Amino acid sequence: MSNTVGKLSFSNKVILAPMVRVGTLPMRLLALDYGADIVYCEELIDLKMIQCERVVNDVLETVDFIGPDERVMFRTCSKEKDRVVFQMGTADPKRALAVAQLVENDVAAVDVNMGCPKEYSTKGGMGSALLSDPDKIEAILTTLVRGISKPVTCKIRILPTIKETVNLVKRIEKTGVSAIAVHGRMKEERPRHPVHCDYIQAVAESVSIPVIANGGSVDHVKTHDNIEMFREATGASSVMLARAAMWNPSIFRSQGAVSVDEAMEEYIKYAVCYDNNTFNTKYCLCQMLKDRVESPMGKRLHAAQTSAEICEVFGMTDFYKKAQADLEARKSYLQANSSSLSDQPTLDGDVITMAVKFERREYPPQITPKMYLLEWSRKEKLEQPVYETEQRAQDRAFQSTVTVANKKYRSTLWEKSKKFAEQAAAIVCLRTLGVPEGRIGEENSGLVNKRKREERKQGISEDSGITDSTNRKRRITEPSQKDEQETNDKMMVVNGSCGQTVP
């Protein structure tokens, strides 16, 4: 795009490379603390990301992209917002654009992986498989450049000859990308093979956009001072580091690297504070340990199954306890100070709306708002509630409207599943009517328990009899009682003991 004011610049930068299982939020934040100018997230596949729901996590103060299986696919925060590049694996322009539009307001740029030689990437026509299909490369990048407001970049590997590589890069430049990262190895080569600096230099001389040199962690970059030497050897505008940063992210520190042990402790602090997946944390720490992974400490780390146990291995139990206390304090504060405005019903046409979400953990097992609404309707001798559910195409989120006594109720917030959307609609109705909804700690009307006893004798389900009219292209069945018991608990950690900075 022609207007680059305020957009991320890729000139004269030192960058954390995208690394699968390594480039999650803790590593990205630590790299920024140590001096990285830009950080790339790990490659995330378009087919998985397109199913995600964007969720603002007020406790962690993050933005989370949650998959249908409740897994956090991508987590980011304001600290990195202007410097994080979202890298996707894709082989389809339309899917690529849908994912880019989903994340563009939370990242500084979007990158397409065109260099990964691993089978999980190439088997879907992604990664380095794209290098043999320049027409598809052009279609993907052109679609992204035209479709989003943030800079678009790509990362490639070199082709068998300098001429082929330069021709491809020139074609890529014409799509309007803001920069191109070049890993100086062919797709068949591995880290043991030397990086081809002459290829990167030829690319840098042939285009006007910034070229980012990558692949020098073993042969060229062992200390911070080596970064500039690698830049000069390749003639590139910027340098991107992968394994050298994975082994010790303080390589970005201009004053010189700190010890690996110190870097690991700072990494753990971010991992705890941002509720990083325990096994992802273990993986990254094992990469930093390198040959010490079989040491007594390494074996204890391998045995750890929780963040608390990881902290115990590194003598950080006090920090962990303080972080958990901060978590609980933050959650209590948010609950006590939540805006009352969101609890006020608003009329949207002929539908009464409120901004509420269904949180399964707030209700006892086998108790749901839908059950309470059904029981209240029976008590009042009204027709059973009717639910109409629609699914949004761009992110597959759901929104449901329930009709009770000829009045319609709906939550303004979209949910990750049909059953959650229906529960949210039931909550809106119950709260508007001032009827108990079954939450833990709420005064029990006794109606549901009575009905449960009666239905247990008859061998029928609590939610049977609720009319389900789904307004979507594909049919979705009524959730089972087992599905109703699924929980959405997530450990969340926030500021407080998590406010440490790295020298």
Rosetta blueprint (number, residue, H / E / L):
1 M L
2 S L
3 N L
4 T L
5 V L
6 G L
7 K L
8 L L
9 S L
10 F L
11 S L
12 N L
13 K L
14 V E
15 I E
16 L E
17 A L
18 P L
19 M L
20 V L
21 R L
22 V L
23 G L
24 T L
25 L H
26 P H
27 M H
28 R H
29 L H
30 L H
31 A H
32 L H
33 D H
34 Y H
35 G L
36 A L
37 D L
38 I E
39 V E
40 Y E
41 C L
42 E L
43 E L
44 L E
45 I E
46 D H
47 L H
48 K H
49 M H
50 I L
51 Q L
52 C L
53 E E
54 R E
55 V E
56 V E
57 N E
58 D L
59 V L
60 L L
61 E L
62 T E
63 V E
64 D E
65 F E
66 I E
67 G L
68 P L
69 D L
70 E L
71 R L
72 V E
73 M E
74 F E
75 R E
76 T E
77 C E
78 S L
79 K L
80 E L
81 K L
82 D L
83 R L
84 V E
85 V E
86 F E
87 Q E
88 M E
89 G E
90 T L
91 A L
92 D L
93 P H
94 K H
95 R H
96 A H
97 L H
98 A H
99 V H
100 A H
101 Q H
102 L H
103 V H
104 E H
105 N H
106 D H
107 V L
108 A L
109 A E
110 V E
111 D E
112 V E
113 N E
114 M E
115 G L
116 C L
117 P L
118 K L
119 E H
120 Y H
121 S H
122 T H
123 K L
124 G L
125 G L
126 M L
127 G H
128 S H
129 A H
130 L H
131 L H
132 S H
133 D L
134 P H
135 D H
136 K H
137 I H
138 E H
139 A H
140 I H
141 L H
142 T H
143 T H
144 L H
145 V H
146 R H
147 G H
148 I L
149 S L
150 K L
151 P L
152 V E
153 T E
154 C E
155 K E
156 I E
157 R E
158 I L
159 L L
160 P L
161 T L
162 I H
163 K H
164 E H
165 T H
166 V H
167 N H
168 L H
169 V H
170 K H
171 R H
172 I H
173 E H
174 K L
175 T L
176 G L
177 V L
178 S L
179 A E
180 I E
181 A E
182 V E
183 H E
184 G L
185 R L
186 M L
187 K L
188 E L
189 E L
190 R L
191 P L
192 R L
193 H L
194 P L
195 V L
196 H L
197 C H
198 D H
199 Y H
200 I H
201 Q H
202 A H
203 V H
204 A H
205 E H
206 S H
207 V L
208 S L
209 I L
210 P L
211 V E
212 I E
213 A E
214 N E
215 G L
216 G L
217 S L
218 V L
219 D L
220 H L
221 V L
222 K L
223 T L
224 H H
225 D H
226 N H
227 I H
228 E H
229 M H
230 F H
231 R H
232 E H
233 A H
234 T H
235 G L
236 A L
237 S L
238 S E
239 V E
240 M E
241 L E
242 A L
243 R H
244 A H
245 A H
246 M H
247 W H
248 N L
249 P H
250 S H
251 I H
252 F H
253 R L
254 S L
255 Q L
256 G L
257 A L
258 V L
259 S L
260 V H
261 D H
262 E H
263 A H
264 M H
265 E H
266 E H
267 Y H
268 I H
269 K H
270 Y H
271 A H
272 V H
273 C H
274 Y L
275 D L
276 N L
277 N L
278 T H
279 F H
280 N H
281 T H
282 K H
283 Y H
284 C H
285 L H
286 C H
287 Q H
288 M H
289 L H
290 K H
291 D H
292 R H
293 V H
294 E H
295 S L
296 P H
297 M H
298 G H
299 K H
300 R H
301 L H
302 H H
303 A H
304 A L
305 Q L
306 T L
307 S H
308 A H
309 E H
310 I H
311 C H
312 E H
313 V H
314 F L
315 G L
316 M L
317 T H
318 D H
319 F H
320 Y H
321 K H
322 K H
323 A H
324 Q H
325 A H
326 D H
327 L H
328 E H
329 A H
330 R H
331 K H
332 S H
333 Y H
334 L H
335 Q H
336 A H
337 N L
338 S L
339 S L
340 S H
341 L H
342 S H
343 D H
344 Q L
345 P L
346 T E
347 L E
348 D E
349 G L
350 D L
351 V E
352 I E
353 T E
354 M E
355 A L
356 V L
357 K L
358 F L
359 E L
360 R H
361 R H
362 E H
363 Y L
364 P L
365 P L
366 Q L
367 I L
368 T L
369 P H
370 K H
371 M H
372 Y H
373 L H
374 L H
375 E H
376 W H
377 S H
378 R H
379 K H
380 E L
381 K L
382 L L
383 E L
384 Q L
385 P L
386 V E
387 Y E
388 E E
389 T E
390 E E
391 Q E
392 R L
393 A L
394 Q L
395 D L
396 R L
397 A L
398 F E
399 Q E
400 S E
401 T E
402 V E
403 T E
404 V E
405 A L
406 N L
407 K E
408 K E
409 Y E
410 R E
411 S E
412 T L
413 L L
414 W L
415 E E
416 K L
417 S L
418 K H
419 K H
420 F H
421 A H
422 E H
423 Q H
424 A H
425 A H
426 A H
427 I H
428 V H
429 C H
430 L H
431 R H
432 T H
433 L H
434 G L
435 V L
436 P L
437 E L
438 G L
439 R L
440 I L
441 G L
442 E L
443 E L
444 N L
445 S L
446 G L
447 L H
448 V H
449 N H
450 K H
451 R H
452 K H
453 R H
454 E H
455 E H
456 R H
457 K H
458 Q H
459 G L
460 I L
461 S L
462 E L
463 D L
464 S L
465 G L
466 I L
467 T E
468 D E
469 S L
470 T L
471 N L
472 R L
473 K L
474 R L
475 R L
476 I L
477 T L
478 E L
479 P L
480 S L
481 Q H
482 K H
483 D H
484 E H
485 Q L
486 E L
487 T L
488 N L
489 D L
490 K L
491 M L
492 M L
493 V L
494 V L
495 N L
496 G L
497 S H
498 C H
499 G H
500 Q L
501 T L
502 V L
503 P L
